[in-house]
Amino acid sequence: MDDGTRRQRIHDLDVTVRVGKNGVDPVVDELDDQLGDSQFVKAKFLRAARGGTTTEELAEELADRTGADLVRTRGHTAVFER
């Protein structure tokens, strides 16, 4: 897949995982399941989840815990790939 097609697929994704006040623990299994069905998954980190951390830090932790690659973060949204 060329870079333009890949970028367009990522852009067109809907957010299917939301990380809230309970942090990344409750969504690890959900993200893992979704990555089994789809190449890319987009997650949004709500203000309550971020607390004193950044979206990038939370996204990296979630990627590590699911064995996924963090494709990019933008604002409060991250895209994961497996």
Secondary structure in CASP SS format (residue, H / E / C, confidence):
PFRMAT SS
TARGET T0000
AUTHOR 0000-0000-0000
METHOD secondary structure of the structure
MODEL  1
M C 1.00
D C 1.00
D H 1.00
G H 1.00
T H 1.00
R H 1.00
R H 1.00
Q H 1.00
R H 1.00
I H 1.00
H H 1.00
D H 1.00
L C 1.00
D C 1.00
V E 1.00
T E 1.00
V E 1.00
R E 1.00
V E 1.00
G C 1.00
K C 1.00
N C 1.00
G C 1.00
V C 1.00
D H 1.00
P H 1.00
V H 1.00
V H 1.00
D H 1.00
E H 1.00
L H 1.00
D H 1.00
D H 1.00
Q H 1.00
L H 1.00
G H 1.00
D H 1.00
S C 1.00
Q C 1.00
F E 1.00
V E 1.00
K E 1.00
A E 1.00
K E 1.00
F E 1.00
L C 1.00
R H 1.00
A H 1.00
A H 1.00
R H 1.00
G C 1.00
G C 1.00
T C 1.00
T C 1.00
T H 1.00
E H 1.00
E H 1.00
L H 1.00
A H 1.00
E H 1.00
E H 1.00
L H 1.00
A H 1.00
D H 1.00
R H 1.00
T H 1.00
G C 1.00
A C 1.00
D E 1.00
L E 1.00
V E 1.00
R E 1.00
T E 1.00
R E 1.00
G C 1.00
H C 1.00
T E 1.00
A E 1.00
V E 1.00
F E 1.00
E E 1.00
R C 1.00
END
